[in-house]
Amino acid sequence: MRIFSRLTILFLCALAVVSASAQGSQQSPYSSYGYGMLSDNASSAQRAMGGVGYAMNNSRQINVMNPASYAAMDSLTFLWDFGVSLTNLNAKENGNTAKKTGGGLDYVTMQFPICSFIGASVGVIPFTSVGYSFGSEVVHGTDSHSGYGGISQLYAGVGVRPFKGFSVGANVAYQWGTTVNDIYAITELGNTTLFERVIQVRDYHLDFGVQYDLRMGRRHKLTLGVTFAPGKSMHGHSWGVYYDVDNTSVPDTVDYHSLKGVYSIPARWGVGLAYTYDNRWTTEFDFTYQDWKKAKYRGVEGFEGCDFDTRWKAAGGMSFQANPRGSWARRITYRIGGYYTHDYITLGGNNVREYGLSAGFGLPAPGSKTLVNIGFEYKHRSSSPQQLVTENYFNITLGINFNEMWFWKNKIQ
């Protein structure tokens, strides 16, 4: 009963902070298009390794990227992980420079055993995020663009190990959230008109994964991981709002329509290969693929749209720990990684592309298995072949991975 009460309290904490996770730390004018910036569900520790995770099955780390990894956890352990980040953005366009600082809660996850070969996980993670603010001059006035919101996921997943070396898992998520994109048109006379596009999502999402471990002697392990998320039609509503800000008249809602049948997301495939030596050294390479050209996106009448393109991401990362059972200094985990993304957004024939480099540390808490994960990340985002807006990010991530022996029964009182 005591364990159930703890789980309930932690689960309610996750729900209490869900609005913060929906906002995320993404700040980019490119998030005004489509559904916003997509999330890959990497934890703070995984982001320090370039965002890899399809083949990762560490018993002391929650890996939402592949639900098959839940089966690898210790049957006596409870895990709870949450991550926050601080972002500094430097954006350039046509010689103009803008700087912005943001941040917030990224995710809250927890994991616990069902039995010796089944593990389960629940939590709140982002699916997309929207955040930007910029302005420009137009004929006879100026306009101001801003956007906020995102789509969050409340997920529950199970990983099963039917036989040694092989595991399979699935996540079922409830998606909800609202993205808002505003355009304020201000005339030379000072009159202001608002054009607003809203997408409200109430939907579900599925993720499936498998992992296979190949042991090569006592110290060497090769792991193959594959994930699949089926494509589907989106559910919810979208509409536009037009009104004169300086007038007391009721705003006009136009083009109100359902997302079903006219908005969709494509299937996503992910594959990863990891090599682990003596539970101390891990190297992993991942590849993600989504054919967004097949996705439907109707848009709202009167708002500029964009084209979708194939999204793929290549990532690689390494982690090293001198001695898992040694002194505090030798139990520190060192991480490094990088990635390149060909994104799904295309503007006038210019595809949005992104690459990043990261590094970090996993610092063990004295007297426990809890880890404090600190990461540093540099990201560059622009479009090609023509550079429309160039963005350079420096992110600091902090994740706390609580590792407690909640299911251990004392034999001597």
N, C-alpha and C positions, 0 to 999 in steps of 0.2 A: 504493500500500500504506500510505503514511503517513497519507493521508486516511482510509482505512478504519479504521486503528487508532484515530485520534482519534474517529471516529464511534462505534466500539465502546465506548471508555472513557466517553464522555458518555452513551451509552445505558445502560450499567451503573450510572452515577451516578444516573440517573433511577429505575432499579429499586431502588436502595439506599435511596432516600428515599420510596418509595411509601407506606409505612405512615404517614408524617407527613402526606402529602397526603390520605389517607383521613380523617384526623381533622378537617382543615380548621380554620378559625377561627370557625365558626358556634357561637354559644352562645344557645340559645333554648328555653324550655319548649314552644313550638309544634313544635319538632322531634321531640317524643315521638309525634306523630301521623303516620300514613301512612308514607312512606319517609324522612321527614326534610325538611330544607330543600334545595330544588333549586338546582343551580348552572347558570349561563348560560355558563360557560367563557370569560369575559372575562379578558384579561390585565390586568396592573397599569396599563398605559397606557390600555386601554379602560375600565377601571373609573373612571379619572379623567375620562372623557368620558361618564359615565352608563351605561356598560356597552353601548355601541353597537358594531356590527361586521359586520352582515350585508352592508353595501355597501362595507366597507373593504378596500382592496387595496394597501396600502403595501408596496413592495418591501423595506423594511427592518424590517418588523414581522410577527411570526407571528400569524395570525388563525385560531384554531381554530373560531370561530363560523361561518365559511363556508369550507369546504375549497376552493372555487373560487379563493379568493384566493392559494393556493400558487403558481399559475401566473404571478403577477405578479413573482416574485422575480428578482433578478439571477442570470444563469447562472454567475457566477464567485464567488458569495457563499455562505457558510454562516452560518446564524443559530441561536443558542441562547438561550433565554429562560427564566428562572425567577423566581417571585414569592413573597414572604412578606408577612405582614400582622400587625399588632398591633391588637387590638380591646379597647375599653373599653365595657362594657355597664352601663346603668342601667335596671333594671326596676321597675315599680310595679304593685301589685295591692291593692285595698281599703285604700289608705293605707299599705301596707307597701312598703318600698324595699329593693332588693338591688343590689349592685354586684359586677361580676366583670370580670377582665382575662384575656384569652387571646390566642391567636395561633398561628402555625405556617406551614408551607410550604403554598402554595396550588396550585402547578403546576410542572412541568418540561417544556418543549417544545423541539424542534429542527426545523430546516427546511433543506433542501438541494436543489439543482437536479438533475434527471435529464438534461435537455437544455434548449435555449433556450426551449421552449414547454411544458415539463412540470416542475412542482415537487412535492416530497414532504415530508411532515412526520410525525414520530412524537413521542410523549410520554405523560406521565401527568397526568391531569386529574381533578378530582372530579366525581361525578354527584349524590350527595346527601351530607349530613352531619348527624349527630346529636350534640348536646351540651347538657346541662342538669343542674341540681341544685337542688331546692327541697323544702321540707317543709311539713306542716300538722298541725293538731290534729284528731283524730277522737274518737269516743265511746270512752272507756276506754283512751286511748293517743294515739299520734302515728303518722304515716306519713311516709316520706322517699322522694322520687322522684329518680331519676338515670338518665342515659342517655349512651351514647357510641357511636362507630363511624361508619360511612358506607360508601358504595359508590364505588369508584374505577374509572377507565377507563384502560386501556393502549391507545392508539389508533395507527393508521397511516393516513395519508391521502395522496391524490394529487390535484393540480389540473392541468388540461390547458387550453391555449388553442388551439382548433382554427383560429381565425382572429382577426384583429386586433379587439380590443374585446370579445370574448366568451370566457368561460372557464366550465368546469364541473368539479366535483370531488366527492369522496366520502371519508368517514372510516369505517373499520371498527374497532370497539373491542371489547376483551374486558373485561367488567365483573366485578368481584368485590368482596367486602366483607361485613361483618357489622354489623348494628345491634342494640344491646342496650338494653332498657328495663327498669329495675329499680324495684320498689316494696317498701320495707322497712316492715312493720307492726310497731310496738313497743307492747306492752301496758303497762298501769300496773305490772304485776309485773316488767317488764323482759324478757319473752320477745320474741324477734324472729323473724319469718317473712318469707322472701323470695319474692316473686312476680316471675318474670322472663319477658320476651317476647323471642324471638330471631328475626331474619330473616337468613338466610345466602344470598347471591346468587352464582351462577356463571352468567354469561350473556354475550350479545353485544349490540351496539348499532350502528345504522347512521345516518349523516347524509349528506345530499346537498345540494349547493348550486350555484347558477349566479350569474354576474355579467355585466352588460353595461355597457360604457363608451360614453357618447355625448360625443364631442368637439365643442365649440362654439368654434372658433377655437383659437389656439395655447395659451392660458392657462386656458381654462375646460373643466371635465370634470364630467359628470353620470353617476353610477353607480347602477344598480339592482341590488340583491341579493336573492335568494330562497333560503330553505333549507327542507328538509323532512326530518323524522325519522319513519319509519313507526311506528305503534303495534304493540305485540306483547305476547305473554304472557311473564311473567317466569319464569326458571328458577332453581332452588335449593330450599331447604327452610325451613320455619318451625316453631317449637315453643315450648312454655311449660315453665318449671321452677318447681316449688314445693318448698320444704323449710324446716325449722326450723333457723335458723342456730345455735341453742344446742344442737342435737342432733347426734350423730355419725352419724346414719342417712344412707343414700344419697339424694341428691335425686331427686324424682320428675319424670320427663319426661313431659309430657302433650301431647296434640293435635299430635303430630308429623305433618307433611304436606308434600307437594310444592307449590311455588309454581305450577307449570304448570297452566293452566286456571282458576285461582282468584285469581291476582294478575296484573295487567297495567299497562302504561303506555299512554296515548293518543298518537296522532300529534301532532307539533309542527310548526307552520308559523311561519316568520319572514320578514319582508320589511323591507328598508331602502332608503333613498334618500339619497345623499350628493352634495354639491357641493364640488368642489375648485377653488381658484383658484391657478394658478401654482405648484403643489406647496408652497404655503406656508400656505394657509388652507383648512380642511376643516370642513364642517358636515354632520351626519348625523342622521336620524330613523329609529328602528326600531320595529317592532311585532311582538310574539310572541303566539301563540294556541295553547292546548291545551284540549281538551274533556275534562277529568278526570271529568266526570259519567259518561262511558262506561267508565271504568276499573274493573277488578275488584280488590277487596281484601278477602279473607276474614277476616283477623285471627286471633287466638288466643283460644280459649275462656277466659273469665274476665277478659279485659282490656277496658277501655273503648275503644270505637272512635270514629270520626268520619265525617262525610260529605265527599265530594269535590265540588268546584265547578269551573266553567270558570276556567282560569288565563290571564290576559293581562297583558302588560307593554308600556307605552309609554315610550320612552327617547329622549333627544336629547342631543347633545354637539357641542362645537367644539374645534378645535386650531389653534394659530397659531405659525408660525416666521418670524421676520423675514427671514432669509436663509440657506438651506441651505448656502451656500458662503462665508459671511461669517466674522467673528471668532467667538470662543467664545461671547460674550454674545449675538450675533445668531443663533446656531445653537440656542439654548435653545428648546424647544417648550413652549408654554403650553396647558393643557387645562382645560375646564370642562364640566359636564353634570348631568343629573338624570333621574329616572325615577319611574314609579308602577306598582305591581304589585297586581293583584287575584289573590291566591294561590289554590291549589287546596284548602286546608284549611278546612272549615266545622265549627264546634263549636256545637251547639244552635241552629242558624240564624244564627250569627255568623261571617261570613267574615273570614279573616285578610287584612289589607291592609298594604302597605308602600310608603313613598316615600323618596327619598334625593337628596342634593345632593353633588356632588364637584368637586374641582379638583386640579390637579397640574402637575408640571414634568417635562420630559425633558431631563436634563443630559448633554451630550456629553462623553465621556471624551477627555482631551487626546491628540492624535496618532492617533485611530482613529475609526471610525464607531459604536463601542459607545455605548449610551445607558443612563443610570441614571434610571429612572422612579420618581418619588416622588409619591404621591397622598394626598389627605385626603378622607375621606368621612363624611358624617353620614347616618344611617338611622333612620327611625321606623317601628316595627311595632306594630300593635294589631289588634283585631277590631271589626267593625261589624255591626249598630247598637249592640250592647252591648260596651263595652270590658272584656274579661276581664283581660288582662295587657298593659300598655303598656311597650314597650321602646324605648330610645334608645341608639343606637350611635355611637361615634366611632372610625373606623378609620384607621390609617396603613398604606399599602401601599408596598412597595419591590420593584421589578422591575429586573433587569439583563438587558439585551438585547445579547448579544455579536454583533457583526457583523464577520466575518473574511473576507478574500479567500483562502480555502483552495484554490480551484480556479484561481488565477492562476499561469501558467507564466512564469517569468522568461526573457527572450530573451537577456540578457547575463549571464554568470556572473562 
